[in-house]
Amino acid sequence: MAFDPRPFALLVYCSAAASVATPPAPQAWTDVRGARAPRHTTGTHDLLPAGGGTWNPLGPPGGDVAVVAASPSTPSIVLAGTAPAGGPGGSLYRSTDAGAHWMPVPSLIGNSVHDVAWSSDGRVYAATQDGVWSSDDAGSTWTQRDLGIDPQLDATFSLAVDGATVWVGVSAATGFQGVNLMRSLDRGMSWQDRTPPHAAPLNGTAIALDPAHPGTVVAGFRGDFGTGEVWTSVDGGDHWDDRSGGLPGTPVNALHYDGTRLLVGGGMNFGSQYFGLYASTDLGQSWAPLHDASWPLPIVTAIAVDPADAQTIVVATDGTGVHRTRDGGAHWEIGIGGSGSLAAQSVRWAAPASDALLVGTSALGVFRSADADAPLVAASDGISEFNLVSIAGNPHDPAEVAVAFQGNNIGGVMSSTDGGAHWTLEALPPTRYSKVAWSPSGVLYAISSGPTTTAPEGLYRREADASWIGLGPDQGPLYESDLAALAFSEADPDLILLGGSDFGVAGNAGTLWRSADAGQTWDKQYIGDEGLFVSDIEIVRDGGDEVMLAPYTGYFSPDQGGVLRSADGGATWAPVLERSTWVQRPHVCASSADPQVFYLGIATGWVTGTLMRSDDAGASWVPTGWNGAPVADIACDPTDGDTLYIAQGAGARVARSTDAGLTFTPFASGLDAAGAPAELATVRADADARLLLATNKGSYVATLVVGDAIFADGFE
């Protein structure tokens, strides 16, 4: 069972009754080094919870935190907004103990929060995927403020507040929304368009006000895949000056203006669109770079300036942590507080007159320092937004669990040896990871899926000293191998198989790789058609490990998915099932009762899925008779040959069949707060059997019955 990182083909919504064009759905765009552009924030879809089964959360805590901000009057109250990969489906969390513990804010669950601004009058505002919201009780309850624009295109990214005056930056909605900057003079009751006259719609990503002259406003903008502009106005947005000259022209993410010095930061880890940090003392008429050669990656996502010392500037960077200068940019401290591997998205002071920091990061949640020189430590207890794509249990000790996670251009692997009570971030390069798995001997492996600006893609192995070693295959300096499927032979401990596709300059063909020497060398044993993607690999456990199955997704007619089969240990492959209809994310599992019996779960459409069965080790396939929601993954019960589990793209997140796939019933009690399923996995050691689930909001475990006993190990 494996996770297919590729989204479904780009969906374009059409309506016969519509008189205007509708924006397309989000899509992940990847450059030649495997870096991804941020997702568009246009809307969200969640799965419906359903009862049955008994699941318990495993963790780990964390998520893509876009902003974290403490109340200036009561610093123990802190708000943290999440936005998965910069897109929809996040939430707002609130802490009353300075970030030690968090609780979700009910009215904003499922609503990504990109910025938070506290006003001097006590009100707090949130820029969300669903417009602007305000709270008069320090973030406990919230009221939406009508922007007066299309409610389907009202995602907001940035805020600036001065008393009753509120400025907000609005999403360009992939070019469908031309109102990108708005102002309210009455605390959000009414709004006016103040968009500068740029040539095309751009996302309003940063706003700064002159604290002594509120009519002086600076606005920053970025495109979805590039482009950046800075505009200034001295009359509240009646007239604008384009101050982009002298800047890199790449995306603008952050601004700070104290009335004398204007700071602008930006960049995007996609297509090498670097920016860094620039300063101006003439309101943008001229610019000077403040970053220098000591910066490993000039991508600034947020700026904080010490209110008591304007020479102390702190910046959040996307992938290299938090940097600080104490002399106005002449010298820099890189990755302060041990933050060098963090993709920091937000940085603010923890309290007025305090030099402690609050940092929001991609994937890993919130970090906090006790003072200027203290380490940044994780502070995400209660934030359950971790975008997990893979999960696996150690076959020798099911309480040892590993998960792979992804942010936009960062990720990693975390592991627990006590069933999720405590988690450790593995010492891997901070790239995206598409798969974790344990070998039959109990060694942990993980597949990196870029970007290669951080580390080569391919398979990594954990060594006895907890270090990791890269094994490949590495086809070149760019991102050329998009892999997500992994299997190990039990009969031959040196035999490893990988599946996925080529990428970028290497082409787009489906691929299967084979190593006969434990990953020292690799052979590409199968090169399929362009557009195919091998999403899973299973081996027939009949003692010989010669027969192998590899289901694949097809993106182009007439071959739109099926199953490949090898009868010689993965040396050669041939299709045994080719479907001309839609097949996405196919996964296969083997019956625990008969090594010749396999089940194949697939998504056959946006809202449909089906199941097939083979009784001859994958040589032929027939439908089981079940049709339902799209199947995201499938797992066979390790204790009962007729029991199957499927993770679904709609309805109950997990369903169970006890009649060999003919019918399914919900198996999702305890998953009400879970996100979209990514992978199902089973693990069993003697009488301890567990079903594991990875979702885009954390992981879960269900204990399985072995004979007459239930082994929960603390999970009941």
Order of alpha helices (4+ residues) and beta strands (2+ residues): beta-beta-beta-beta-beta-beta-beta-beta-beta-beta-beta-beta-beta-beta-beta-beta-beta-beta-beta-beta-beta-beta-beta-beta-beta-beta-beta-beta-beta-beta-beta-beta-beta-beta-beta-beta-beta-beta-beta-beta-beta-beta-beta-beta-beta-beta-beta-beta-beta-beta-beta-beta-beta-beta-beta-beta-beta-beta
